[in-house]
Amino acid sequence: MKVSIIGGGGRVGSCAAFALQLGGVVSEIQLIDVNRDLVEGETLDLLHGTALMADQRIYSGDYRRAADSDVILITAGLRRKPDESRLELINRNVTLFLSILQDLRQAGHSKDAIVFVVSNPVDILTQLATETLDLPWNQVIGLGTMLDTTRFCSLIAEALQLAPTQVKAWILGEHGDSMLPVWSSATVDGLPLTEIEGCNAGFQNEIFQRARGSGAEVIRRKGGAGWAVALAIREVIHAVALDQKRLLPVSSLIQGTYGIRDICLSVPSVVGRSGLLQQVELKLWSKETTALQNSSRALKATLVKARQQKAANN
C-alpha cells in the first residue's frame, strides 16, 4: 500500500511517517511539502533507518507522484494557538486546504483512493473535501475524535491505575469544544467502567475536562502534538491497509445516524479497505444523544462560515 503525506515536512506529517515506518505494514511512503528542504531532510532521516525496519520505499515527491496512492493523508495546515479553539482556525486554514484539494484534482488521483484528513478544523475540512473531490463520500475520512478518544482512555487508565490497552471509552461528535464523552459503553477488559471504584460522577467530569483540554496543554508546553496523533493516524491507515473492519471514532458525512444529517463528525464507524463501511448507532444514554446532536448543530453553524470562505475563493 502506498501512502502520500501532504504536509510531510511538518510535525504531525513527519511523526505520522515515522509511525507508519515502525508499523511495517505500508510498503511505500511519499512525503510532500511546500518546504522542499525540510521535507527532503525528514525523508533522508527516515530513509537512514530503513535497513533496521521493514522493506519500505520512503521518498519526497509531489502531487503528480501521488496520483497512484492508496491513501492520501492531509496533515498540512497552520498550527492552533494555545488560546484558540480548533474552529477559530477556519479562516486561516480553509484557503490553504482548498488549494491542496485543487492541486489533487489537477494532478489526478485513483478513483479507489482514500483521502484521510487530519488538518484542523478536521470535521469542517473533511466536509469540504467530501463536497469538492470526485470521490464517493465513504472514501473521505477525517481523523475526528480518534486522538481525543486515545487521550481519554490513557488518562482514565493512568488515574485509576488500570492497563491502558484494556480501557475502552469513546469520545464522539466534533473534534473540538462540543465533543462528548460516552460513559454508557465505557469498559475495562469488558467490565463496565462506571462500576469501577473511583469512577464516580466527579471523576468522570474531571477526566473528560482533562482530555478535552489536552490539545491546548500540549500546544502550550511543547508547541503541538506529534507522537500520539501519529499513532492514531497509523491505527486508521492500518485498518484500511489490512481491511480490518475496525470500529473507530472517525469523522465522515453523517446521513441519518442518531437523527443527524449532512455534516461530518465522529460516530462509531467501521473502517476497511474501501474506506468507511458502516456508521454504527450504539445505544447511548439520552443525555449523550442530545449532546451529540448539539455538537452537530454547532458544526453546521461553523460550516456556514467555511462555505462563505470557499465562495470567496472561487
N, C-alpha and C positions, 0 to 999 in steps of 0.2 A: 504494500500500500504506500502511495505517495502522499505526503502532506506538505503543502506550501504555507508558510507562515508570513503573513503580511504584517510588518512591524517586528520582524525577526531580530532587529538590532536593539530593540527596547528591552526593558527589564522583564516584562511578562513574556514577550515573544522568545527571548533567549532562554529564559528559565523553562518555558514550555518545550523548547527544542531539547534541552538537557534532560528533562523528564522523559521525553519520548526516546531519546538515545538510551537512557538507562532501562527503559521498559523493554527494548529489544523486539517490539512487535512490528513497528513501522519500518519499512525497508528503505524509504527514501525521504529525506527531509530537505526542503528548499527554504532558505531564508531570504525575504525580500524587505528592503527598507530604503527610504529616500536618502538616508545617510549611508553612502556606499562604503566609506572607510570603516565605520562602526560595524556594519553587518558583515563585511568581509573579515574583520577581526574576530567577531563572535564565531563565524563559521570556521575560521582557522583553528581557534581554540577548541571547538568541538571536534574538528577533524583530527586533531592531535591525539584524542582519546579513543579513536575508533578501533585501534588494534587491541584495546583492553575490553571492548564491549562487543555488541553484535555486529555482523557484517552489514553495514548500512552505508548508503550514499548520502553524504551531507555536503551541501554546497550553497552558495549565494547565487541568486538569479533574478528573474524579472517576471512580469505578468505573462509574457508570451510563453515562457517555460513552465508557467503554472497551468497552462491550458489542459494538460492531461492529468491533473491532480485528482485524487480520490476525495481528499478533504482540503478545503481552503479555509485556513484558520486566520481570522482577522483580529489582531491584537493592537493595531496601530491606533493612536489617539493621544490627546493631551491628558496629562495627569490631573486627578482631582486634588484640589487644595484641602488642607485639614478641616477647614470650617465650611466646606462646600458640599452640598448634597449631590448625589450622583445625577439627579435630574437637572441640577443647575449647570451641568456640563453641556447641556443640549445645544445651546447656541455656539459653543466653541467646537464641539465635535461633529455636529451634523454635516457641516460643509465639507470637512475632511473626509468623513465616511462616504458621502455621496460621490466624491471624486474617486475614491477607491472602487466603488461599485461601477462607476463609469469605465474605469480602466479595465476592470474584469470583463465587462461586456465587450469592450472594444478588442481585447486580446482573445476573447473566446474562452469557453470552459466546457468541460464534459457535461452532457445532459444528466449524467449519473452522479455528478459531484455533490458532496455535502458541504454547504457553506456554514461554517461554525463561527459565530460572532462572540467575541469576548469584550471588545471595546465598550466603554460606558458612555451614556446610559444604555445598558445592554438590551433591555426589553424594547426600548424605542428604536434602537438601531437594528435589532432583529426584525421588527415590524417593517422598517424602511427597506431592508434587504428582501424581505418576503414580497413586498409590493413592487420592487424595482427589478429584481433578477428574473430571468426567464427560466425559472425552476419551479417544480411543484412545491407547495407550502411546506410539506413534511421534510424537504431536503434543506431547509434553512432552520438552524438550531442556534439558540443563544445559550451561553453558559448559565444564565439565570441565577438561581439560588443554590447552585452546586457548591460554591465556595462558602456561602452563608451556612449551608447545611453541615459541611465538614467542620467548620469553626464551631458550630453549635454542639455537635456530637463530641468534639475534642474537649471543649470547655466543660461539658457535663461530666465526661469521664474523669477529667482532672479534679473537679470539685468533689465528686462522690467517690473518688479513688476506685474507679472501675477500668476495665480493659477498654481502650478506645475503640478497637475494632468490633467490640460486642455491643456498643451503643448505637442504636438506630433511631434517629429522630429527624423529622423533616422541618425545613423552613420553606414556605411556598409564597406565591404572589410575586410582587415586584422585588427585584434586586435593588433595594433602597428603603426609604423611610417607612413605607406601608407594608413591608414584609410581615409575615405572621408565623409564629411557631405552632407546630402541630403536636400537642402533647397527647391527644387522644389515641394516637397509634404508636407513641414512643415506647421502645423496648430496650432491654439489656439482655442479650442472649435469649431473646424470645419472651422474656417476662415483662409485664407492664412496668415501665419505668416509674410511673407515678405512685406505685406501691412500694418503691424502694425507700428505706428510711432516709429522711433528709430531703426528699424531693417533694416538698410541700409547695403551696402557692407562692410563698415569699421567695423560695429558692428559684422556682420556675421563672418568676418575673425578673429576678436579679440576673440569672444566667442568660436569659434572652436579651436583656438590655446590653450585657457584655458582648454577646455575639453580634448584635445589631451595630454596636459602636466599634467593633474590632477593626473594620476597614480604616476608619478615621484614625484610630490609635496607631495602627501600623504606619500609616502615612506620616503621622506626627513624629513617630520615633525613628523611622528609617527611610522615609521618603516614598514608600509604595510597596505593595505586596509583590511577592515573587514566587517563593517556593510552594506555598500551599495552593495558590491559584494554578500553578503549573501542574501539580498533582491532580487537581480537579479537572483540568483540561485533559490530562492523559486518560483519566477514567472514561470520559466521554468518547475520546478518539479510539481507545481500545474497545469500547462497546461496539463501535462502528466496524473497526477493522476485523474483529473476531466474531461479528454477528452475535453478540452475547444476549441480545434482547433483555438488557438490564433495565430495571425500573429506576429512573433518575429524575431529579428535580430540575429539568432543563426548561428553557423558555422557548415557546413556539406559539403559533397562531391558534388561539382558542376558539372553538366553533361549537359551543353548546355545553361544554363541561362545566358543572356547577352553575349553570344558568348564565355563563359568561360567553360573549361573542365578540369577534372582530378586534381582538387585542392580543398582543404577545405578553405572556407572563409564565411563571413556572407552576405547573401542576405535575403530579406523578406521571411520568411518561416512559414508555418502553422504547429503548433505543437499540437499533441494529444496523446491519449493513446498508440498508436503503434509507437510513435516517430515522425519523420519528415514526414508529409503527403504530402507536396507540397512546391516547391520553386516558389515564385510568382515574375514575372518580371514586376514591376511597371514601368510606363513611367518616365524616367529620362531626365534631360537636357543632351545634347550631351557631355558637359564637365564632367558631373558626370559619365556617362557611360565610358568615356575614363579613368577617374581616377580609376574606379572600375577594368577595365581591366589591368591598370598599376599595381594595387595592387596585382592582381592575378599573374602577371609576377614576381613581387618582391618575392612573397611567393614561387613560383616554383623554383626560384634560391636558396632560403634557403632550400627548400625540398631536393635538391640535396645533401646538406651538411648533412641533417638529415639521409638520406638513406646511406650515407657513414659511418656515426656513427653507424647506425643499422648493416651494413655489418661487421663492425669492432668488433661488439659484438657477432656475430654468429660464 
